[in-house]
Amino acid sequence: MNRPFSWPDERLVKAAQDGDVASLTTVVAESQPHVRKFALSLCASPQDAEDAAQEALIILYRKIGTLRASGALASWMFRIVRNECLRQVRRLVRRGEEPGAGPEGASEPSAEEAVLHRLEARRIAAAVGALPRDQRQVLIMRDVQGLPGKAVARALGLSDAAMKSRLHRARSSLRQSLAAPGQAPGAPLTEGDPRP
């Protein structure tokens, strides 16, 4: 099995952490394809992915000295990209937009369908947002982004069993929140919610 490009090696990362500008430039350049791939898999749109990747590379350049272990560059960058993508989604939700919404819709839904869809999306987003952080991360990576379980466990520094346990708890909590007669915690109250 041929492996795609690899992350910068630990010696190069250590030299960059120690302030060697040439090493830092190389680390950023060699990390760029991985960061873009993370962003494309995590963000709602290619434009958001590009913004998140650029922000992550800027953070890498400015804050590489805060990286505790030179061998943890991949997981550190994954967390930075994930946080940038989540920040963009939160900003869209606050503005009342839907992630990935674009002008290319072939058949437009009716106004009523669009409102119901937005309300349901907000309700689900609120339920996911109310989950504990560790459960929310696993749920988003596994069920929303569709990443393989082993990749999720590795990115979060968990054993496969711990990742599966968190995912099970997250799914159960989400199911209970959405099945409850009321709304998910933190969701706006709406009249006339569609029946499940």
N, C-alpha and C positions, 0 to 999 in steps of 0.2 A: 504494500500500500504506500503510495507516495504521499509525503507530508507536505503541506503548504509551507510557505515561508515561516521562519521561526522568530521568536522574540529575541531581542538583544541578549547576549550572554551576561552572566552575573558580573564578570570583570569589567565589562563596558559600563554597566549600570553603576557599579561601585565607583568607577572613575568619574562618571557624570555626577554622582552624589558628592564627590570630593571637589567638584568645581571645574573639572576639565571641560572647557567649552566645546572642543571638537568631539569628545565622547558624548556630551549632552546632545549635540546636534545629530549625531549618528543614532542615539537612542530614540530621539523623537522621530527621525526619518524611518527607522526600522519598525517603530511601533505604529506608525500611521496606518498601514493596511489593516492591522488587527483592530485598531480603534474604530476605523470606518466600518469594518465588518460587524463589530459589536453594536455600533450605533444603528446600522441598517436593520439589525435583527431586533433591536429594542425600541426604536422610536416609531412614532405613528406615521411619518411620511419621510421621503428621501430628503426633503429640505430640512426637517427637524433633525434627521440623522446627521446631515452635514454640519448643522449648527452645533449639535452636541459633540461631534468628533472634533471640531475646531476648538471648542471650549475645553475639552478634555486634554488636547495636545498642549494648549496654553497652560493648563494647570500642571501637566507633566513638566513642561519647561521651567515654570516658576517654582514648583514645589517638590522637585525630585528629592531634595534633601530631607523631606519629611517621611519618605518611604523607609519603613523600619528595616525590612529585609530585602536585599537586592534581588533575591529570587522570587519575590512576590509581586513583581511588576505587572504581570498579566491580571491577577485578581484585583490589584489596586486600580488599574485602568478600567477594568470591567465595572467596578463599583462607581467610579467617577462618571463613566458614560451612562450607566443605569440611573444615577442620580440626576444627571442633566436631562435625560429623556423624561423621567418622572416630573421634574420641575416644569418642563414644557407642557406636559399633559395637565398638570394642576393649573397652569396659567390659562390653558384653553378652557378648562372646566369653569374656572372663575369668570371667564368672559362669556360663557354659555355656548361655546363652539364645540363641535365634535372632532376628536382627533381623526386626521386623515380625510376630513371632508373636503371635497374639491368640486370644481365646476364641471367635471366630466360625467356627471350622472346622466345615463341614457334615458331612463324613464323616471320622471320626478314623482315622488310619493305625494299623496294628497296632503293638504295642510294638517288635517286631523292625524293622519299617520305619522307625519313628521313630528308633531308635538308629542304624540304618544311614544315615539321612538326616543326622542330627547329625554322625556321624563323617565323612561325605563333605563336609559343609559346613565342618567344621573343617579338613579336609585342603585344601580349596580355599582357604579363608581364610588358612591358613598359607602356601600356595604364593604367593598374591597378596601377602601380607605380606613374603615373602622377596625379592620383586622390588626392584630399586633404586628409590628414591623417585620419580625422574622417570618411570620406566616405569609404576610403580604408579598414579601420578596419571592418566596418559593412559588406561590400561586401565580404571580405575574410571569415569572421566568418560565415555569413549566406549562401553564394552561393558556396564558395569553400569547406569549412569544413562541411557545411550542418547542422550547429547547429540550434536548434529551435529559433524562433524570441524572445520569452520571455527570453531564456537563454542569447542571445546576448545582449538584452536590459539590463538585470540584470548585466552581466559581465562588461558592459561599463558604468553602472550607468545612464541609460537613461530610459525615459518612453517608453512604447510600441509605442506610436504615434511618438515620436522623432526618435526612431530606424527605423520605417517604412519610415519616411520622408527622413532620410539620405540614406537608402537603395535605395529608388526610385531615388534620385538625383544621387547616385553613378552609378546605372544601366543606367540611361539616359545619363550621361556623358560618360560612357564606350561605350555605343551603338554609340554615335555620333563620338567618337574617332576612333572606328573600322570601321564605315561606311564611314568616310571621304575618299575622293579620295587619299589623302596623307597618311602618317603614323600617328600613335599615337604620341603625343608629347614625345620626347626623344627616340623614336624607331629608330634603325639604318635603313638607307635607303637601300632598296633591289630592285633589278631589277627583273621584271617578277613575282611580287606578284600574287598569284592566285586570280581570281575574286571571290567576295562573292557569 
